[in-house]
């Protein structure tokens, strides 16, 4: 009888130890999770502080002020040539700062109401082996909500909550591109670097700075060859008027369909921040003349 009682007591003790162990283990897990949350929140706070600091540096920079005062494309080009990539460490964070022109790409929103631009885009797509149906899908995503559902494609049948006023981001465009690839069994979109072709964001009044236009944009605008587009892109920094471009008559006609300029003092600031397992990518535009930042995008 005593042996039986001892066995029961031992079993109860063992079960109690197991329960305590599980409780402690769960508690430690909660503590670790809370610690990770605190670390993540601290990292987000540090990231926001860095963005504010960089904004203040831009506002107080004598080099930036010199560009604003001179209203000179050469000053802007010199500045961007010297500051395109700046890596640095601060408070245990690894930071990579990239500064470039924010007006080197084309805003696809212009395609919605322009037959000429749509024609040039269709030609560009065909030159890269992409079916012209892609343009119809793209335009659907610029057309807003239609009560009669009179879209050119089925993209909103599969993605009913997809934003459709403008191309908001690379992630938005990826949904569009994935739909096209699946719908037509066509992988030709991989022939186009859309990051270097399209501007992402809500601002529909975008002027392309021809001193920074990418080869992809030149090829699309002029309806020209890749080699010719790369040649024009390489000449960036030396353009002050159409005469400097040495365009053919057809190229001139095509170019005049676009909103272009030779000095647009708006910077694209891209910040990548790394700390152990945490990382963030932040980008924004900075208008040198108004000293204001806009179009902030956070990926954390």
VOGU-3710 file (C-alpha; in Angstrom, 3 decimals, decimal comma):
1> xxxxxxxxxx> 0,000/0,000/0,000  2,867/2,321/0,927  4,612/1,469/-2,364  1,443/2,375/-4,242  1,203/5,726/-2,441  4,854/6,473/-3,196  4,241/5,664/-6,857  1,252/7,984/-6,993  3,198/10,758/-5,248  6,076/10,321/-7,670
11> xxxxxxxxxx> 3,697/10,464/-10,626  2,050/13,616/-9,276  5,477/15,177/-8,716  6,539/14,234/-12,236  3,389/15,703/-13,750  3,888/18,873/-11,704  7,467/19,198/-12,979  6,271/18,695/-16,559  3,579/21,361/-16,153  6,075/23,795/-14,623
21> xxxxxxxxxx> 8,571/23,084/-17,407  5,975/23,707/-20,070  4,856/26,909/-18,344  8,436/28,170/-18,050  9,129/27,240/-21,655  6,033/29,079/-22,810  6,949/32,063/-20,641  10,460/32,190/-22,083  9,028/31,985/-25,584  6,764/34,937/-24,796
31> xxxxxxxxxx> 9,698/36,854/-23,353  11,773/36,158/-26,474  8,891/37,205/-28,699  8,412/40,388/-26,698  12,141/41,050/-26,919  12,068/40,572/-30,694  9,072/42,928/-30,957  10,903/45,566/-28,904  13,998/45,171/-31,074  11,916/45,451/-34,250
41> xxxxxxxxxx> 10,118/48,548/-32,972  13,460/50,076/-31,998  14,805/49,311/-35,477  11,782/50,966/-37,088  12,278/53,999/-34,867  15,976/54,170/-35,793  15,047/53,893/-39,490  12,608/56,806/-39,235  15,230/58,911/-37,434  17,740/58,219/-40,213
51> xxxxxxxxxx> 15,215/59,361/-42,832  14,629/62,587/-40,892  18,380/63,145/-40,557  18,968/62,643/-44,284  16,132/65,062/-45,076  17,746/67,664/-42,812  21,150/67,080/-44,432  19,627/67,640/-47,882  17,961/70,849/-46,713  21,192/72,212/-45,243
61> xxxxxxxxxx> 23,608/70,970/-47,906  25,510/73,813/-49,611  25,896/71,620/-52,716  22,123/71,206/-52,957  21,626/74,937/-52,410  24,142/75,636/-55,168  22,024/73,610/-57,598  18,913/75,551/-56,599  20,656/78,920/-56,912  22,358/78,205/-60,242
71> xxxxxxxxxx> 19,362/76,467/-61,840  22,001/74,508/-63,728  21,761/71,004/-65,168  25,557/70,709/-65,057  25,617/71,380/-61,302  22,948/68,710/-60,764  24,823/66,240/-62,942  28,090/66,864/-61,063  26,367/66,398/-57,710  24,718/63,115/-58,727
81> xxxxxxxxxx> 27,949/61,816/-60,246  29,700/62,290/-56,894  26,951/61,085/-54,555  25,226/58,239/-56,395  26,179/55,643/-53,741  27,210/56,345/-50,139  27,657/53,459/-47,646  28,143/54,286/-43,948  27,677/52,893/-40,434  25,811/54,632/-37,632
91> xxxxxxxxxx> 24,855/53,369/-34,159  25,380/49,747/-35,160  23,376/50,103/-38,374  24,733/49,490/-41,850  23,276/52,101/-44,182  23,501/52,350/-47,964  22,340/55,653/-49,411  21,611/56,019/-53,126  20,801/59,334/-54,766  19,685/59,661/-58,391
101> xxxxxxxxxx> 17,323/61,656/-60,562  13,670/60,971/-59,798  12,737/61,849/-63,373  14,516/59,221/-65,430  11,508/56,981/-66,095  8,095/57,197/-67,769  4,796/57,439/-65,913  2,476/54,794/-67,460  -0,562/56,858/-66,403  -0,051/58,882/-69,597
111> xxxxxxxxxx> -0,978/55,784/-71,625  -4,598/55,970/-70,531  -5,629/58,899/-72,726  -3,013/59,030/-75,482  -3,326/56,957/-78,649  0,129/58,059/-79,822  1,858/57,027/-76,613  -0,074/53,763/-76,613  1,096/53,159/-80,170  4,712/53,740/-79,183
121> xxxxxxxxxx> 4,312/51,454/-76,187  2,780/48,748/-78,368  5,755/49,032/-80,723  8,180/48,853/-77,798  6,451/45,752/-76,431  6,470/44,066/-79,834  10,177/44,829/-80,248  10,752/42,955/-76,999  8,555/40,017/-77,954  5,597/40,973/-75,729
131> xxxxxxxxxx> 2,027/40,488/-76,946  0,077/43,747/-77,337  -2,605/42,357/-74,979  -0,242/43,324/-72,182  -0,914/46,984/-72,966  -4,663/46,398/-72,590  -4,126/44,827/-69,168  -1,875/47,706/-68,177  -4,431/50,310/-69,257  -7,142/48,472/-67,296
141> xxxxxxxxxx> -5,086/49,204/-64,180  -5,117/52,915/-64,992  -8,840/53,189/-65,718  -10,319/53,389/-62,233  -13,446/51,552/-61,130  -15,938/51,022/-63,963  -19,531/50,434/-62,926  -20,243/48,514/-66,124  -17,058/46,449/-65,680  -16,065/47,203/-69,300
151> xxxxxxxxxx> -12,411/46,256/-68,963  -10,237/44,796/-71,687  -9,102/41,826/-69,604  -10,155/39,470/-66,794  -7,529/40,704/-64,357  -10,091/42,038/-61,873  -12,050/38,804/-61,972  -9,013/37,119/-60,431  -7,897/40,166/-58,434  -11,118/42,023/-57,508
161> xxxxxxxxxx> -9,431/44,264/-54,934  -6,484/45,257/-57,106  -5,845/48,996/-57,155  -6,699/50,490/-60,555  -6,054/54,265/-60,551  -2,316/54,182/-61,261  0,628/51,789/-60,948  1,378/52,231/-57,280  4,507/50,129/-56,853  6,693/47,352/-58,196
171> xxxxxxxxxx> 4,577/44,911/-56,178  1,436/46,187/-57,937  3,092/45,787/-61,328  4,217/42,269/-60,402  0,583/41,233/-59,918  -0,209/42,628/-63,386  2,786/40,928/-64,964  2,072/37,596/-63,261  -1,507/37,706/-64,555  -0,324/38,339/-68,132
181> xxxxxxxxxx> 2,268/35,554/-67,929  -0,298/33,072/-66,639  -3,155/34,199/-68,900  -1,149/33,931/-72,125  1,502/31,420/-71,114  4,098/33,987/-72,154  7,348/34,690/-70,287  8,490/37,496/-72,619  8,034/40,205/-69,959  11,363/39,122/-68,554
191> xxxxxxxxxx> 12,899/40,852/-71,599  11,957/44,248/-70,134  13,438/45,906/-67,057  10,295/47,642/-65,832  12,101/49,246/-62,896  14,095/51,261/-65,439  11,085/51,920/-67,660  8,209/52,922/-65,380  7,674/55,533/-62,697  5,637/54,237/-59,761
201> xxxxxxxxxx> 3,488/56,619/-57,767  0,434/58,872/-57,661  1,906/61,956/-59,327  0,542/61,992/-62,880  2,335/65,211/-63,823  5,793/63,752/-64,391  8,356/65,348/-66,707  11,250/63,182/-67,906  14,705/64,714/-67,449  16,475/63,736/-70,679
211> xxxxxxxxxx> 19,885/63,984/-69,027  18,959/60,942/-66,929  16,464/59,038/-69,095  17,288/55,319/-69,069  18,014/53,339/-72,255  14,627/51,651/-71,795  12,872/55,019/-71,796  14,810/56,309/-74,827  14,011/53,150/-76,780  10,316/53,500/-75,952
221> xxxxxxxxxx> 10,048/57,269/-76,562  11,805/57,354/-79,913  10,776/53,949/-81,207  14,447/53,323/-81,857  16,897/50,442/-81,460  18,457/49,377/-78,166  21,886/50,440/-79,415  20,679/53,938/-80,319  18,888/54,237/-76,965  22,038/53,288/-75,058
231> xxxxxxxxxx> 24,023/55,845/-77,045  21,585/58,623/-76,088  21,568/57,536/-72,457  25,376/57,575/-72,341  25,309/61,197/-73,529  23,254/62,260/-70,517  24,645/65,247/-68,666  25,493/67,166/-71,806  21,975/67,948/-73,008  20,525/71,446/-72,776
241> xxxxxxxxxx> 18,251/71,499/-75,846  16,887/69,271/-78,589  19,784/70,306/-80,838  22,217/68,452/-78,541  20,384/65,174/-79,165  21,013/65,036/-82,945  17,693/63,314/-83,576  16,189/62,270/-86,882  12,891/63,837/-87,969  10,926/60,746/-86,880
251> xxxxxxxxxx> 12,657/60,719/-83,517  11,858/64,402/-83,006  8,178/63,824/-83,764  8,015/60,950/-81,306  9,884/62,810/-78,569  7,514/65,778/-78,779  4,666/63,535/-77,653  6,266/63,385/-74,207  6,659/65,854/-71,369  10,436/66,274/-71,278
261> xxxxxxxxxx> 12,968/68,780/-69,964  16,725/69,152/-69,549  16,746/70,171/-65,902  14,318/68,733/-63,355  15,849/69,181/-59,878  14,028/66,328/-58,141  16,058/63,613/-56,440  15,203/59,996/-55,771  16,675/59,071/-52,402  16,893/55,332/-51,635
271> xxxxxxxxxx> 17,992/54,108/-48,210  18,762/50,505/-47,262  19,286/49,855/-43,542  20,621/46,584/-42,126  21,021/45,398/-38,535  21,543/41,690/-37,720  18,277/40,031/-38,860  16,389/43,273/-39,496  16,371/45,255/-42,726  14,426/48,092/-44,272
281> xxxxxxxxxx> 14,252/49,828/-47,622  12,988/53,370/-47,733  12,704/55,693/-50,703  11,384/59,183/-51,245  11,600/62,076/-53,672  13,213/65,357/-52,739  12,386/68,567/-54,579  15,505/70,728/-54,460  13,630/73,965/-55,146  10,888/73,542/-52,526
291> xxxxxxxxxx> 13,075/71,549/-50,085  10,263/69,056/-49,578  10,167/65,281/-49,555  7,299/63,289/-51,064  6,211/59,857/-52,269  7,686/58,063/-49,229  7,772/54,272/-49,562  8,691/52,033/-46,608  9,536/48,332/-46,916  10,324/46,948/-43,464
//
